Amino acid sequence: MPELPEVETTRRGLAPHLLGRRVVALDVRQPRLRWPIADELVAQLPGQRIAAIERRAKYLLVHTEPGSALLHLGMSGALRVLPADTPVGTHDHVDWRLDSGQVLRYTDPRRFGCQLWRPAGTVHPLLAGLGPEPLSDAFDGDRLWALSRGRKAAVKLFLMDQAIVVGVGNIYASEALFAAGIDPRRAAGAVSRARYARLADEVKRILAYAITRGGTTLRDFISPDGVPGYFEQELFAYGRDGEPCKVCGASIRAIVLGQRSTFFCARCQR
């Protein structure tokens, strides 16, 4: 699933093509995504000018005067700006026709993404209760330490809790815990304030760097310009089961935590 750097890469790639453009019409070829494409989106979006594109967690918000389109890429979704006469593929489910003569095309083989609507001045239920953005000043080690007290859940699962901080998915949680030297199996409440300070710093550093590298290409993700992300080439833990640790040479281990594959070095991470 695309994680925060991939979604931010998508936002930055789309913005020059969408900002200030008017949505002329919507062509919905397959309305059955994770949730049915919202009737309000089909009714409200045509005729509106796009004022801004925002990322919140792993969602994209395309803002117009009466409200915002709420988009999620799901497991395999992609958004690309293309000439309007580009042939339609089997998994090309939605086109936004723009006054530029181009279309914003949503492609999703697994149909696990969404295109919903949020009226202006409201908070969509999917966004309610989310924690702070990891690259914001509201996220730091003190927050992690305070919210972790008494928690027995593994620190990796705690870090991936969207009420604690948004957008830190499986790949980047594994990488941040490796960089901070913290065993992902350790109980969240057993991690010290000093180690949480380092973990928060590593989350910020790794996410910011991954954005500059265009995200991580794993299976399906490609940025809007068709260029893959390159952070995968620089992973220290994720997906490296059985390979030597780049720091100490010990074998990277793979286990399952919370039904997610977890990769770590038992020598470097304590």
Contacts in CASP RR format, 6 or more apart in sequence:
PFRMAT RR
TARGET T0000
AUTHOR 0000-0000-0000
METHOD contacts of the structure
MODEL  1
MPELPEVETTRRGLAPHLLGRRVVALDVRQPRLRWPIADELVAQLPGQRI
AAIERRAKYLLVHTEPGSALLHLGMSGALRVLPADTPVGTHDHVDWRLDS
GQVLRYTDPRRFGCQLWRPAGTVHPLLAGLGPEPLSDAFDGDRLWALSRG
RKAAVKLFLMDQAIVVGVGNIYASEALFAAGIDPRRAAGAVSRARYARLA
DEVKRILAYAITRGGTTLRDFISPDGVPGYFEQELFAYGRDGEPCKVCGA
SIRAIVLGQRSTFFCARCQR
1 58 0 8 1.000
1 73 0 8 1.000
1 74 0 8 1.000
1 75 0 8 1.000
2 10 0 8 1.000
2 58 0 8 1.000
2 73 0 8 1.000
2 74 0 8 1.000
2 77 0 8 1.000
2 221 0 8 1.000
3 58 0 8 1.000
3 167 0 8 1.000
3 169 0 8 1.000
3 170 0 8 1.000
3 171 0 8 1.000
3 172 0 8 1.000
3 215 0 8 1.000
3 216 0 8 1.000
4 55 0 8 1.000
4 57 0 8 1.000
4 58 0 8 1.000
4 134 0 8 1.000
4 166 0 8 1.000
4 167 0 8 1.000
4 168 0 8 1.000
4 169 0 8 1.000
4 172 0 8 1.000
4 207 0 8 1.000
5 172 0 8 1.000
5 207 0 8 1.000
5 210 0 8 1.000
5 211 0 8 1.000
5 213 0 8 1.000
5 214 0 8 1.000
5 215 0 8 1.000
5 216 0 8 1.000
5 231 0 8 1.000
6 73 0 8 1.000
6 214 0 8 1.000
6 215 0 8 1.000
6 216 0 8 1.000
6 221 0 8 1.000
6 223 0 8 1.000
6 229 0 8 1.000
7 55 0 8 1.000
7 58 0 8 1.000
7 59 0 8 1.000
7 60 0 8 1.000
7 73 0 8 1.000
8 55 0 8 1.000
8 211 0 8 1.000
9 211 0 8 1.000
9 214 0 8 1.000
9 215 0 8 1.000
9 223 0 8 1.000
9 224 0 8 1.000
9 229 0 8 1.000
10 60 0 8 1.000
10 73 0 8 1.000
10 78 0 8 1.000
10 79 0 8 1.000
10 223 0 8 1.000
10 224 0 8 1.000
11 53 0 8 1.000
11 54 0 8 1.000
11 55 0 8 1.000
11 60 0 8 1.000
13 223 0 8 1.000
13 224 0 8 1.000
13 225 0 8 1.000
14 53 0 8 1.000
14 60 0 8 1.000
14 79 0 8 1.000
14 81 0 8 1.000
14 104 0 8 1.000
14 224 0 8 1.000
15 53 0 8 1.000
17 81 0 8 1.000
17 98 0 8 1.000
17 100 0 8 1.000
17 102 0 8 1.000
17 104 0 8 1.000
17 224 0 8 1.000
18 50 0 8 1.000
18 53 0 8 1.000
18 62 0 8 1.000
18 81 0 8 1.000
18 98 0 8 1.000
18 104 0 8 1.000
19 50 0 8 1.000
19 51 0 8 1.000
19 52 0 8 1.000
19 53 0 8 1.000
20 49 0 8 1.000
20 50 0 8 1.000
20 51 0 8 1.000
21 49 0 8 1.000
21 50 0 8 1.000
21 98 0 8 1.000
21 99 0 8 1.000
21 100 0 8 1.000
22 47 0 8 1.000
22 48 0 8 1.000
22 49 0 8 1.000
22 50 0 8 1.000
22 98 0 8 1.000
22 99 0 8 1.000
23 45 0 8 1.000
23 46 0 8 1.000
23 47 0 8 1.000
23 48 0 8 1.000
23 49 0 8 1.000
23 50 0 8 1.000
23 64 0 8 1.000
23 96 0 8 1.000
23 97 0 8 1.000
23 98 0 8 1.000
23 99 0 8 1.000
24 46 0 8 1.000
24 47 0 8 1.000
24 97 0 8 1.000
24 98 0 8 1.000
24 99 0 8 1.000
25 46 0 8 1.000
25 97 0 8 1.000
26 41 0 8 1.000
26 42 0 8 1.000
26 45 0 8 1.000
26 46 0 8 1.000
26 94 0 8 1.000
26 95 0 8 1.000
26 96 0 8 1.000
26 97 0 8 1.000
27 94 0 8 1.000
27 95 0 8 1.000
27 97 0 8 1.000
27 103 0 8 1.000
28 37 0 8 1.000
28 42 0 8 1.000
28 93 0 8 1.000
28 94 0 8 1.000
29 88 0 8 1.000
29 92 0 8 1.000
29 93 0 8 1.000
29 94 0 8 1.000
29 95 0 8 1.000
30 93 0 8 1.000
30 94 0 8 1.000
30 111 0 8 1.000
31 37 0 8 1.000
32 111 0 8 1.000
33 93 0 8 1.000
33 108 0 8 1.000
33 111 0 8 1.000
33 112 0 8 1.000
33 113 0 8 1.000
33 114 0 8 1.000
33 115 0 8 1.000
34 72 0 8 1.000
34 74 0 8 1.000
34 111 0 8 1.000
34 112 0 8 1.000
34 113 0 8 1.000
34 114 0 8 1.000
35 114 0 8 1.000
35 116 0 8 1.000
37 94 0 8 1.000
37 114 0 8 1.000
37 115 0 8 1.000
37 116 0 8 1.000
38 115 0 8 1.000
38 116 0 8 1.000
38 117 0 8 1.000
40 117 0 8 1.000
40 119 0 8 1.000
41 69 0 8 1.000
41 115 0 8 1.000
41 116 0 8 1.000
41 117 0 8 1.000
44 64 0 8 1.000
44 66 0 8 1.000
44 67 0 8 1.000
44 117 0 8 1.000
45 64 0 8 1.000
45 69 0 8 1.000
45 96 0 8 1.000
45 117 0 8 1.000
48 64 0 8 1.000
48 65 0 8 1.000
48 66 0 8 1.000
49 64 0 8 1.000
49 65 0 8 1.000
50 62 0 8 1.000
50 63 0 8 1.000
50 64 0 8 1.000
51 63 0 8 1.000
51 64 0 8 1.000
51 65 0 8 1.000
52 62 0 8 1.000
52 63 0 8 1.000
53 60 0 8 1.000
53 61 0 8 1.000
53 62 0 8 1.000
53 63 0 8 1.000
54 60 0 8 1.000
54 61 0 8 1.000
54 63 0 8 1.000
55 61 0 8 1.000
56 127 0 8 1.000
56 130 0 8 1.000
56 133 0 8 1.000
56 166 0 8 1.000
57 127 0 8 1.000
57 130 0 8 1.000
57 133 0 8 1.000
57 162 0 8 1.000
57 166 0 8 1.000
57 167 0 8 1.000
58 72 0 8 1.000
58 73 0 8 1.000
58 166 0 8 1.000
58 167 0 8 1.000
59 70 0 8 1.000
59 71 0 8 1.000
59 72 0 8 1.000
59 126 0 8 1.000
59 127 0 8 1.000
60 70 0 8 1.000
60 71 0 8 1.000
60 72 0 8 1.000
60 79 0 8 1.000
61 68 0 8 1.000
61 69 0 8 1.000
61 70 0 8 1.000
61 71 0 8 1.000
61 118 0 8 1.000
62 68 0 8 1.000
62 69 0 8 1.000
62 71 0 8 1.000
65 120 0 8 1.000
66 119 0 8 1.000
66 120 0 8 1.000
67 117 0 8 1.000
67 118 0 8 1.000
67 119 0 8 1.000
67 120 0 8 1.000
67 121 0 8 1.000
68 117 0 8 1.000
68 118 0 8 1.000
68 120 0 8 1.000
69 115 0 8 1.000
69 116 0 8 1.000
69 117 0 8 1.000
69 118 0 8 1.000
70 114 0 8 1.000
70 115 0 8 1.000
70 116 0 8 1.000
70 117 0 8 1.000
70 118 0 8 1.000
70 124 0 8 1.000
70 126 0 8 1.000
70 127 0 8 1.000
71 79 0 8 1.000
71 106 0 8 1.000
71 113 0 8 1.000
71 114 0 8 1.000
71 115 0 8 1.000
71 116 0 8 1.000
72 113 0 8 1.000
72 114 0 8 1.000
73 79 0 8 1.000
73 108 0 8 1.000
73 113 0 8 1.000
74 108 0 8 1.000
74 110 0 8 1.000
74 112 0 8 1.000
74 113 0 8 1.000
74 114 0 8 1.000
75 110 0 8 1.000
75 112 0 8 1.000
75 113 0 8 1.000
75 220 0 8 1.000
76 108 0 8 1.000
76 109 0 8 1.000
76 110 0 8 1.000
76 112 0 8 1.000
76 219 0 8 1.000
76 220 0 8 1.000
77 106 0 8 1.000
77 107 0 8 1.000
77 108 0 8 1.000
77 109 0 8 1.000
77 110 0 8 1.000
77 112 0 8 1.000
77 113 0 8 1.000
77 220 0 8 1.000
78 106 0 8 1.000
78 107 0 8 1.000
78 108 0 8 1.000
78 220 0 8 1.000
78 221 0 8 1.000
78 222 0 8 1.000
78 224 0 8 1.000
79 104 0 8 1.000
79 105 0 8 1.000
79 106 0 8 1.000
79 107 0 8 1.000
79 224 0 8 1.000
80 104 0 8 1.000
80 105 0 8 1.000
80 107 0 8 1.000
80 224 0 8 1.000
80 226 0 8 1.000
81 98 0 8 1.000
81 102 0 8 1.000
81 103 0 8 1.000
81 104 0 8 1.000
81 105 0 8 1.000
81 224 0 8 1.000
82 102 0 8 1.000
82 103 0 8 1.000
82 105 0 8 1.000
83 101 0 8 1.000
83 102 0 8 1.000
83 103 0 8 1.000
84 97 0 8 1.000
84 101 0 8 1.000
84 102 0 8 1.000
84 103 0 8 1.000
86 103 0 8 1.000
86 105 0 8 1.000
88 95 0 8 1.000
89 107 0 8 1.000
91 107 0 8 1.000
91 108 0 8 1.000
91 109 0 8 1.000
92 105 0 8 1.000
92 106 0 8 1.000
92 107 0 8 1.000
93 106 0 8 1.000
93 107 0 8 1.000
93 108 0 8 1.000
93 111 0 8 1.000
94 105 0 8 1.000
94 106 0 8 1.000
94 115 0 8 1.000
95 103 0 8 1.000
95 104 0 8 1.000
95 105 0 8 1.000
95 106 0 8 1.000
96 103 0 8 1.000
96 104 0 8 1.000
96 105 0 8 1.000
97 103 0 8 1.000
98 104 0 8 1.000
106 115 0 8 1.000
109 220 0 8 1.000
116 124 0 8 1.000
116 126 0 8 1.000
118 124 0 8 1.000
118 127 0 8 1.000
129 163 0 8 1.000
130 162 0 8 1.000
130 163 0 8 1.000
130 166 0 8 1.000
131 162 0 8 1.000
131 163 0 8 1.000
131 164 0 8 1.000
131 165 0 8 1.000
131 166 0 8 1.000
132 138 0 8 1.000
132 139 0 8 1.000
132 143 0 8 1.000
132 165 0 8 1.000
132 166 0 8 1.000
133 139 0 8 1.000
133 165 0 8 1.000
133 166 0 8 1.000
133 167 0 8 1.000
134 165 0 8 1.000
134 166 0 8 1.000
134 167 0 8 1.000
134 168 0 8 1.000
134 203 0 8 1.000
134 204 0 8 1.000
134 207 0 8 1.000
135 204 0 8 1.000
135 207 0 8 1.000
135 208 0 8 1.000
139 165 0 8 1.000
139 200 0 8 1.000
139 203 0 8 1.000
139 204 0 8 1.000
140 197 0 8 1.000
140 200 0 8 1.000
141 193 0 8 1.000
141 196 0 8 1.000
141 197 0 8 1.000
141 199 0 8 1.000
141 200 0 8 1.000
142 193 0 8 1.000
142 196 0 8 1.000
142 197 0 8 1.000
143 164 0 8 1.000
143 165 0 8 1.000
143 200 0 8 1.000
144 158 0 8 1.000
144 159 0 8 1.000
144 164 0 8 1.000
144 165 0 8 1.000
144 191 0 8 1.000
144 196 0 8 1.000
144 199 0 8 1.000
144 200 0 8 1.000
145 191 0 8 1.000
145 192 0 8 1.000
145 193 0 8 1.000
145 196 0 8 1.000
145 197 0 8 1.000
147 164 0 8 1.000
148 155 0 8 1.000
148 158 0 8 1.000
148 188 0 8 1.000
148 189 0 8 1.000
148 191 0 8 1.000
148 196 0 8 1.000
149 189 0 8 1.000
150 188 0 8 1.000
150 189 0 8 1.000
151 158 0 8 1.000
151 187 0 8 1.000
151 188 0 8 1.000
151 189 0 8 1.000
152 187 0 8 1.000
152 188 0 8 1.000
152 189 0 8 1.000
153 187 0 8 1.000
153 188 0 8 1.000
154 184 0 8 1.000
154 185 0 8 1.000
154 186 0 8 1.000
154 187 0 8 1.000
154 188 0 8 1.000
154 257 0 8 1.000
154 258 0 8 1.000
155 177 0 8 1.000
155 182 0 8 1.000
155 183 0 8 1.000
155 184 0 8 1.000
155 185 0 8 1.000
155 186 0 8 1.000
155 187 0 8 1.000
155 188 0 8 1.000
155 189 0 8 1.000
155 191 0 8 1.000
156 173 0 8 1.000
156 174 0 8 1.000
156 177 0 8 1.000
156 184 0 8 1.000
156 185 0 8 1.000
156 257 0 8 1.000
156 262 0 8 1.000
157 188 0 8 1.000
157 257 0 8 1.000
157 258 0 8 1.000
158 164 0 8 1.000
158 188 0 8 1.000
159 165 0 8 1.000
159 168 0 8 1.000
159 173 0 8 1.000
159 176 0 8 1.000
159 177 0 8 1.000
159 199 0 8 1.000
159 203 0 8 1.000
160 168 0 8 1.000
160 169 0 8 1.000
160 170 0 8 1.000
160 173 0 8 1.000
160 260 0 8 1.000
165 203 0 8 1.000
168 176 0 8 1.000
168 203 0 8 1.000
168 207 0 8 1.000
170 238 0 8 1.000
170 260 0 8 1.000
170 261 0 8 1.000
170 262 0 8 1.000
171 216 0 8 1.000
171 218 0 8 1.000
171 235 0 8 1.000
171 238 0 8 1.000
172 203 0 8 1.000
172 206 0 8 1.000
172 207 0 8 1.000
172 210 0 8 1.000
173 184 0 8 1.000
174 184 0 8 1.000
174 237 0 8 1.000
174 238 0 8 1.000
174 262 0 8 1.000
174 263 0 8 1.000
174 264 0 8 1.000
175 206 0 8 1.000
175 235 0 8 1.000
175 236 0 8 1.000
175 237 0 8 1.000
175 238 0 8 1.000
176 199 0 8 1.000
176 202 0 8 1.000
176 203 0 8 1.000
176 206 0 8 1.000
177 183 0 8 1.000
177 184 0 8 1.000
177 199 0 8 1.000
177 237 0 8 1.000
177 264 0 8 1.000
177 269 0 8 1.000
178 236 0 8 1.000
178 237 0 8 1.000
178 263 0 8 1.000
178 264 0 8 1.000
178 265 0 8 1.000
178 268 0 8 1.000
178 269 0 8 1.000
179 202 0 8 1.000
179 205 0 8 1.000
179 206 0 8 1.000
179 236 0 8 1.000
180 195 0 8 1.000
180 198 0 8 1.000
180 199 0 8 1.000
180 201 0 8 1.000
180 202 0 8 1.000
181 195 0 8 1.000
181 198 0 8 1.000
181 268 0 8 1.000
181 269 0 8 1.000
181 270 0 8 1.000
182 191 0 8 1.000
182 195 0 8 1.000
182 199 0 8 1.000
182 269 0 8 1.000
182 270 0 8 1.000
183 264 0 8 1.000
183 266 0 8 1.000
183 269 0 8 1.000
183 270 0 8 1.000
184 257 0 8 1.000
184 262 0 8 1.000
184 264 0 8 1.000
184 269 0 8 1.000
185 255 0 8 1.000
185 257 0 8 1.000
185 262 0 8 1.000
185 264 0 8 1.000
186 270 0 8 1.000
191 199 0 8 1.000
209 231 0 8 1.000
210 216 0 8 1.000
210 231 0 8 1.000
213 229 0 8 1.000
213 230 0 8 1.000
213 231 0 8 1.000
213 234 0 8 1.000
214 223 0 8 1.000
214 227 0 8 1.000
214 229 0 8 1.000
214 230 0 8 1.000
214 231 0 8 1.000
215 221 0 8 1.000
215 223 0 8 1.000
215 229 0 8 1.000
215 230 0 8 1.000
215 231 0 8 1.000
216 229 0 8 1.000
216 231 0 8 1.000
216 232 0 8 1.000
216 235 0 8 1.000
217 228 0 8 1.000
217 229 0 8 1.000
217 230 0 8 1.000
217 232 0 8 1.000
218 232 0 8 1.000
221 228 0 8 1.000
221 229 0 8 1.000
222 228 0 8 1.000
222 229 0 8 1.000
223 229 0 8 1.000
236 245 0 8 1.000
236 246 0 8 1.000
236 247 0 8 1.000
237 252 0 8 1.000
237 263 0 8 1.000
237 264 0 8 1.000
237 265 0 8 1.000
238 263 0 8 1.000
239 252 0 8 1.000
239 254 0 8 1.000
239 261 0 8 1.000
239 263 0 8 1.000
240 252 0 8 1.000
240 263 0 8 1.000
241 252 0 8 1.000
241 253 0 8 1.000
241 254 0 8 1.000
241 263 0 8 1.000
242 251 0 8 1.000
242 252 0 8 1.000
242 253 0 8 1.000
242 254 0 8 1.000
243 251 0 8 1.000
243 252 0 8 1.000
244 250 0 8 1.000
244 251 0 8 1.000
244 252 0 8 1.000
245 251 0 8 1.000
245 252 0 8 1.000
245 265 0 8 1.000
245 267 0 8 1.000
245 268 0 8 1.000
247 265 0 8 1.000
247 268 0 8 1.000
248 265 0 8 1.000
248 267 0 8 1.000
248 268 0 8 1.000
249 267 0 8 1.000
250 265 0 8 1.000
250 266 0 8 1.000
250 267 0 8 1.000
250 268 0 8 1.000
252 263 0 8 1.000
252 264 0 8 1.000
252 265 0 8 1.000
253 263 0 8 1.000
253 264 0 8 1.000
253 265 0 8 1.000
253 266 0 8 1.000
254 261 0 8 1.000
254 262 0 8 1.000
254 263 0 8 1.000
255 261 0 8 1.000
255 262 0 8 1.000
255 264 0 8 1.000
256 262 0 8 1.000
END
